Amino acid sequence: MKIERIETFLVPPRWLFCRVETDDGVVGWGEPVVEGRAEVVRAAVDVLAEYLVGQDPLRIQDHWQVLTKGGFYRGGPVLSSAVAGLDQALWDIAGKTYGAPVHALLGGPVRDRVRVYAWVGGDEPAQLTEQIAAQVEAGFTAVKMNAAGATSPLATAAETAAVVARVSAARDALGPDRDVAVDFHGRFTAASARRVLAELAPLHPLFVEEPVLPEHGHLLPGLVSASPVPLATGERLYSRAEFLPVLAAGIAVAQPDLSHAGGISEVHRIASLAETYGAQLAPHCPLGPIALAAGLQVAFATPNFLIQEQSRGIHYNKEADLLSYLVDPEPFRFVDGHAHRGDAPGLGITLDESAVRAADRAGHRWRNPVWRHADGSFAEW
Ligand SMILES: [Mg+2]
């Protein structure tokens, strides 16, 4: 069997899908995307496809080596995401060829259901209680929220109080038996994070995510020592090598993104690396159905798995949502806040190919907002 054709589809709300077809007619799907830079990843996939076409799709690990290392200059979000989507598609093809779900090829399931969480925004605190009530009604046992909007380099007393008030409102709405995770989104400096983390501790967040920017990862050891709240990071890290120092710093939760960090192959290895540090896996996934399907396959085969992000109803999904391009929504029918294990081959989902092709004709030009502080200077989003 040989890879015959690789296509990409730029589909709303902000995703990029790839479709890998073999000369036997087996088709695998992947989601190679960097949010806001989808067209750039598309170009990277086209370049990597030059190597893959004509190759045996089942030599996934050998292809991973060549795709990540064969170009001499390596790594970074664009190349790692291009490889990630292609890797997902190759695992999908392998599963369909062997008649097995990907989690079976990864060594078999270690759990029957996977806990997922829902987003409740948090940039607009007024809507928070209402959004949480809706997610609790839908059966979710955990939500994630942003801690704050644009935040001063040293958060003011009012800004700090507003963060605590938001998380406190969330805790009140959730009660003691459900969880809230809080995303700092790299909007805080280490000094601000240290102060806010101590104040959030009594509200018992499940974890606080990206307490500082990835480029300030060298400050994590001090922050971990100072924080009574478990810290998470990883959506902007792209390989085992980049996870090693943050795991050594003592983060509690590793959050690789299946569409950014080298795909199923590398995230499965990152999970193993995290296990050696006693850290849990919580894959980042504010993306589409293929990325989520890949995350769930890894989750079913990973002992040190904590919780999976998913994007149903997320604030980004305006023109299309998680189920828009699926023939059958069943794999993402969450019961009591959990996804249940299926035995469909490959990634376990079936894309509506005509819907994908039609959506690609419209395309999208999604870009993340650029924020400014009150004085006009650049602010982290
Ligand atoms: Mg995040």
Boltz pocket constraint, residues with backbone or C-beta under 6 A from the ligand:
constraints:
  - pocket:
      binder: B
      contacts: [[A, 183], [A, 185], [A, 209], [A, 210], [A, 235]]
      max_distance: 6.0
